[in-house]
Amino acid sequence: MKSLVNVIQLIVVAAIIFPIFYIWDTDNVDRFCNSIGNGMAKQELIQQAEESGVKLLGPIVVDDEVTGGKWQASVVTYWPFTDHMCVIKGIANTVSTARIID
């Protein structure tokens, strides 16, 4: 009986913590995406992602035919059950766009 009570308490605590973590995580991605400016250097983007503590995937070169190459990066949430992300596109060593995708 005591272990059943412990399991119920754990479920209640998890039900309270997980939504708070989800909101904090998506808000963190939103704030980072809004802080990215057009013309920002790629190295500055990487450094800012490290300082902000967001999960940066990329930059990945998409097209080498353009001088310096087109590239794309994504900032995703640590929460595994959401598609919320910020897609960042750039040319050569500069950012051209940053937008949030749900």
C-alpha positions in Angstrom: 0.0 0.0 0.0 2.8 2.4 0.8 4.5 1.8 -2.5 1.2 2.6 -4.3 1.0 5.9 -2.5 4.6 6.7 -3.5 3.8 5.9 -7.1 0.7 8.2 -7.0 2.8 11.0 -5.4 5.4 10.6 -8.1 2.8 10.8 -10.9 1.3 13.9 -9.3 4.7 15.6 -9.1 5.5 14.7 -12.7 2.1 16.0 -13.8 3.0 19.4 -12.3 6.7 19.6 -13.4 6.4 18.5 -17.0 4.1 21.3 -18.2 6.3 23.9 -16.5 9.4 22.4 -18.2 7.6 22.4 -21.5 6.6 26.1 -21.3 10.1 27.1 -20.1 11.8 25.1 -22.9 9.6 26.5 -25.7 9.9 30.0 -24.4 13.7 29.6 -24.3 13.7 28.6 -28.0 11.4 31.5 -28.8 13.6 34.1 -27.0 16.7 32.8 -28.8 15.0 32.8 -32.2 13.8 36.4 -31.7 17.3 37.5 -30.7 18.8 36.3 -34.0 19.3 39.2 -36.4 19.8 39.2 -40.2 23.4 39.6 -41.0 24.6 38.0 -37.8 27.9 36.0 -38.2 27.6 32.2 -38.1 30.3 32.0 -35.4 28.3 34.6 -33.3 25.2 32.5 -33.7 27.0 29.4 -32.4 28.5 31.3 -29.5 25.1 32.8 -28.6 23.5 29.3 -28.7 26.1 28.0 -26.3 25.6 31.0 -23.9 21.8 30.6 -24.1 21.9 26.9 -23.3 19.7 25.9 -26.3 20.1 22.8 -28.4 21.6 23.9 -31.8 21.5 21.3 -34.6 23.8 22.3 -37.4 24.8 24.5 -39.3 24.6 22.1 -42.2 25.7 23.1 -45.7 22.7 22.8 -48.0 24.1 24.1 -51.3 27.8 24.5 -52.2 27.1 26.2 -55.5 26.6 29.6 -53.9 29.8 31.4 -52.9 30.5 30.3 -49.4 27.5 27.9 -49.5 23.9 28.0 -48.2 23.5 26.5 -44.8 20.7 25.7 -42.3 20.6 25.2 -38.6 17.8 24.4 -36.1 17.3 25.2 -32.5 15.0 22.6 -31.0 13.6 22.0 -27.5 15.0 19.4 -25.1 11.4 18.2 -24.7 11.1 15.2 -27.0 7.4 15.3 -27.6 7.1 18.5 -29.6 7.9 19.9 -33.1 8.5 23.4 -31.8 11.8 24.7 -33.3 13.6 27.7 -34.8 14.9 27.2 -38.3 17.9 29.5 -39.2 19.1 29.8 -42.8 22.2 31.6 -44.0 24.5 32.2 -46.9 28.3 32.1 -46.5 29.1 33.2 -42.9 26.0 35.3 -42.2 22.4 34.6 -41.1 19.7 35.5 -43.6 16.5 34.3 -41.8 15.3 32.9 -38.5 11.8 31.8 -37.9 9.8 29.7 -35.5 8.0 26.5 -36.7 5.4 24.7 -34.7 
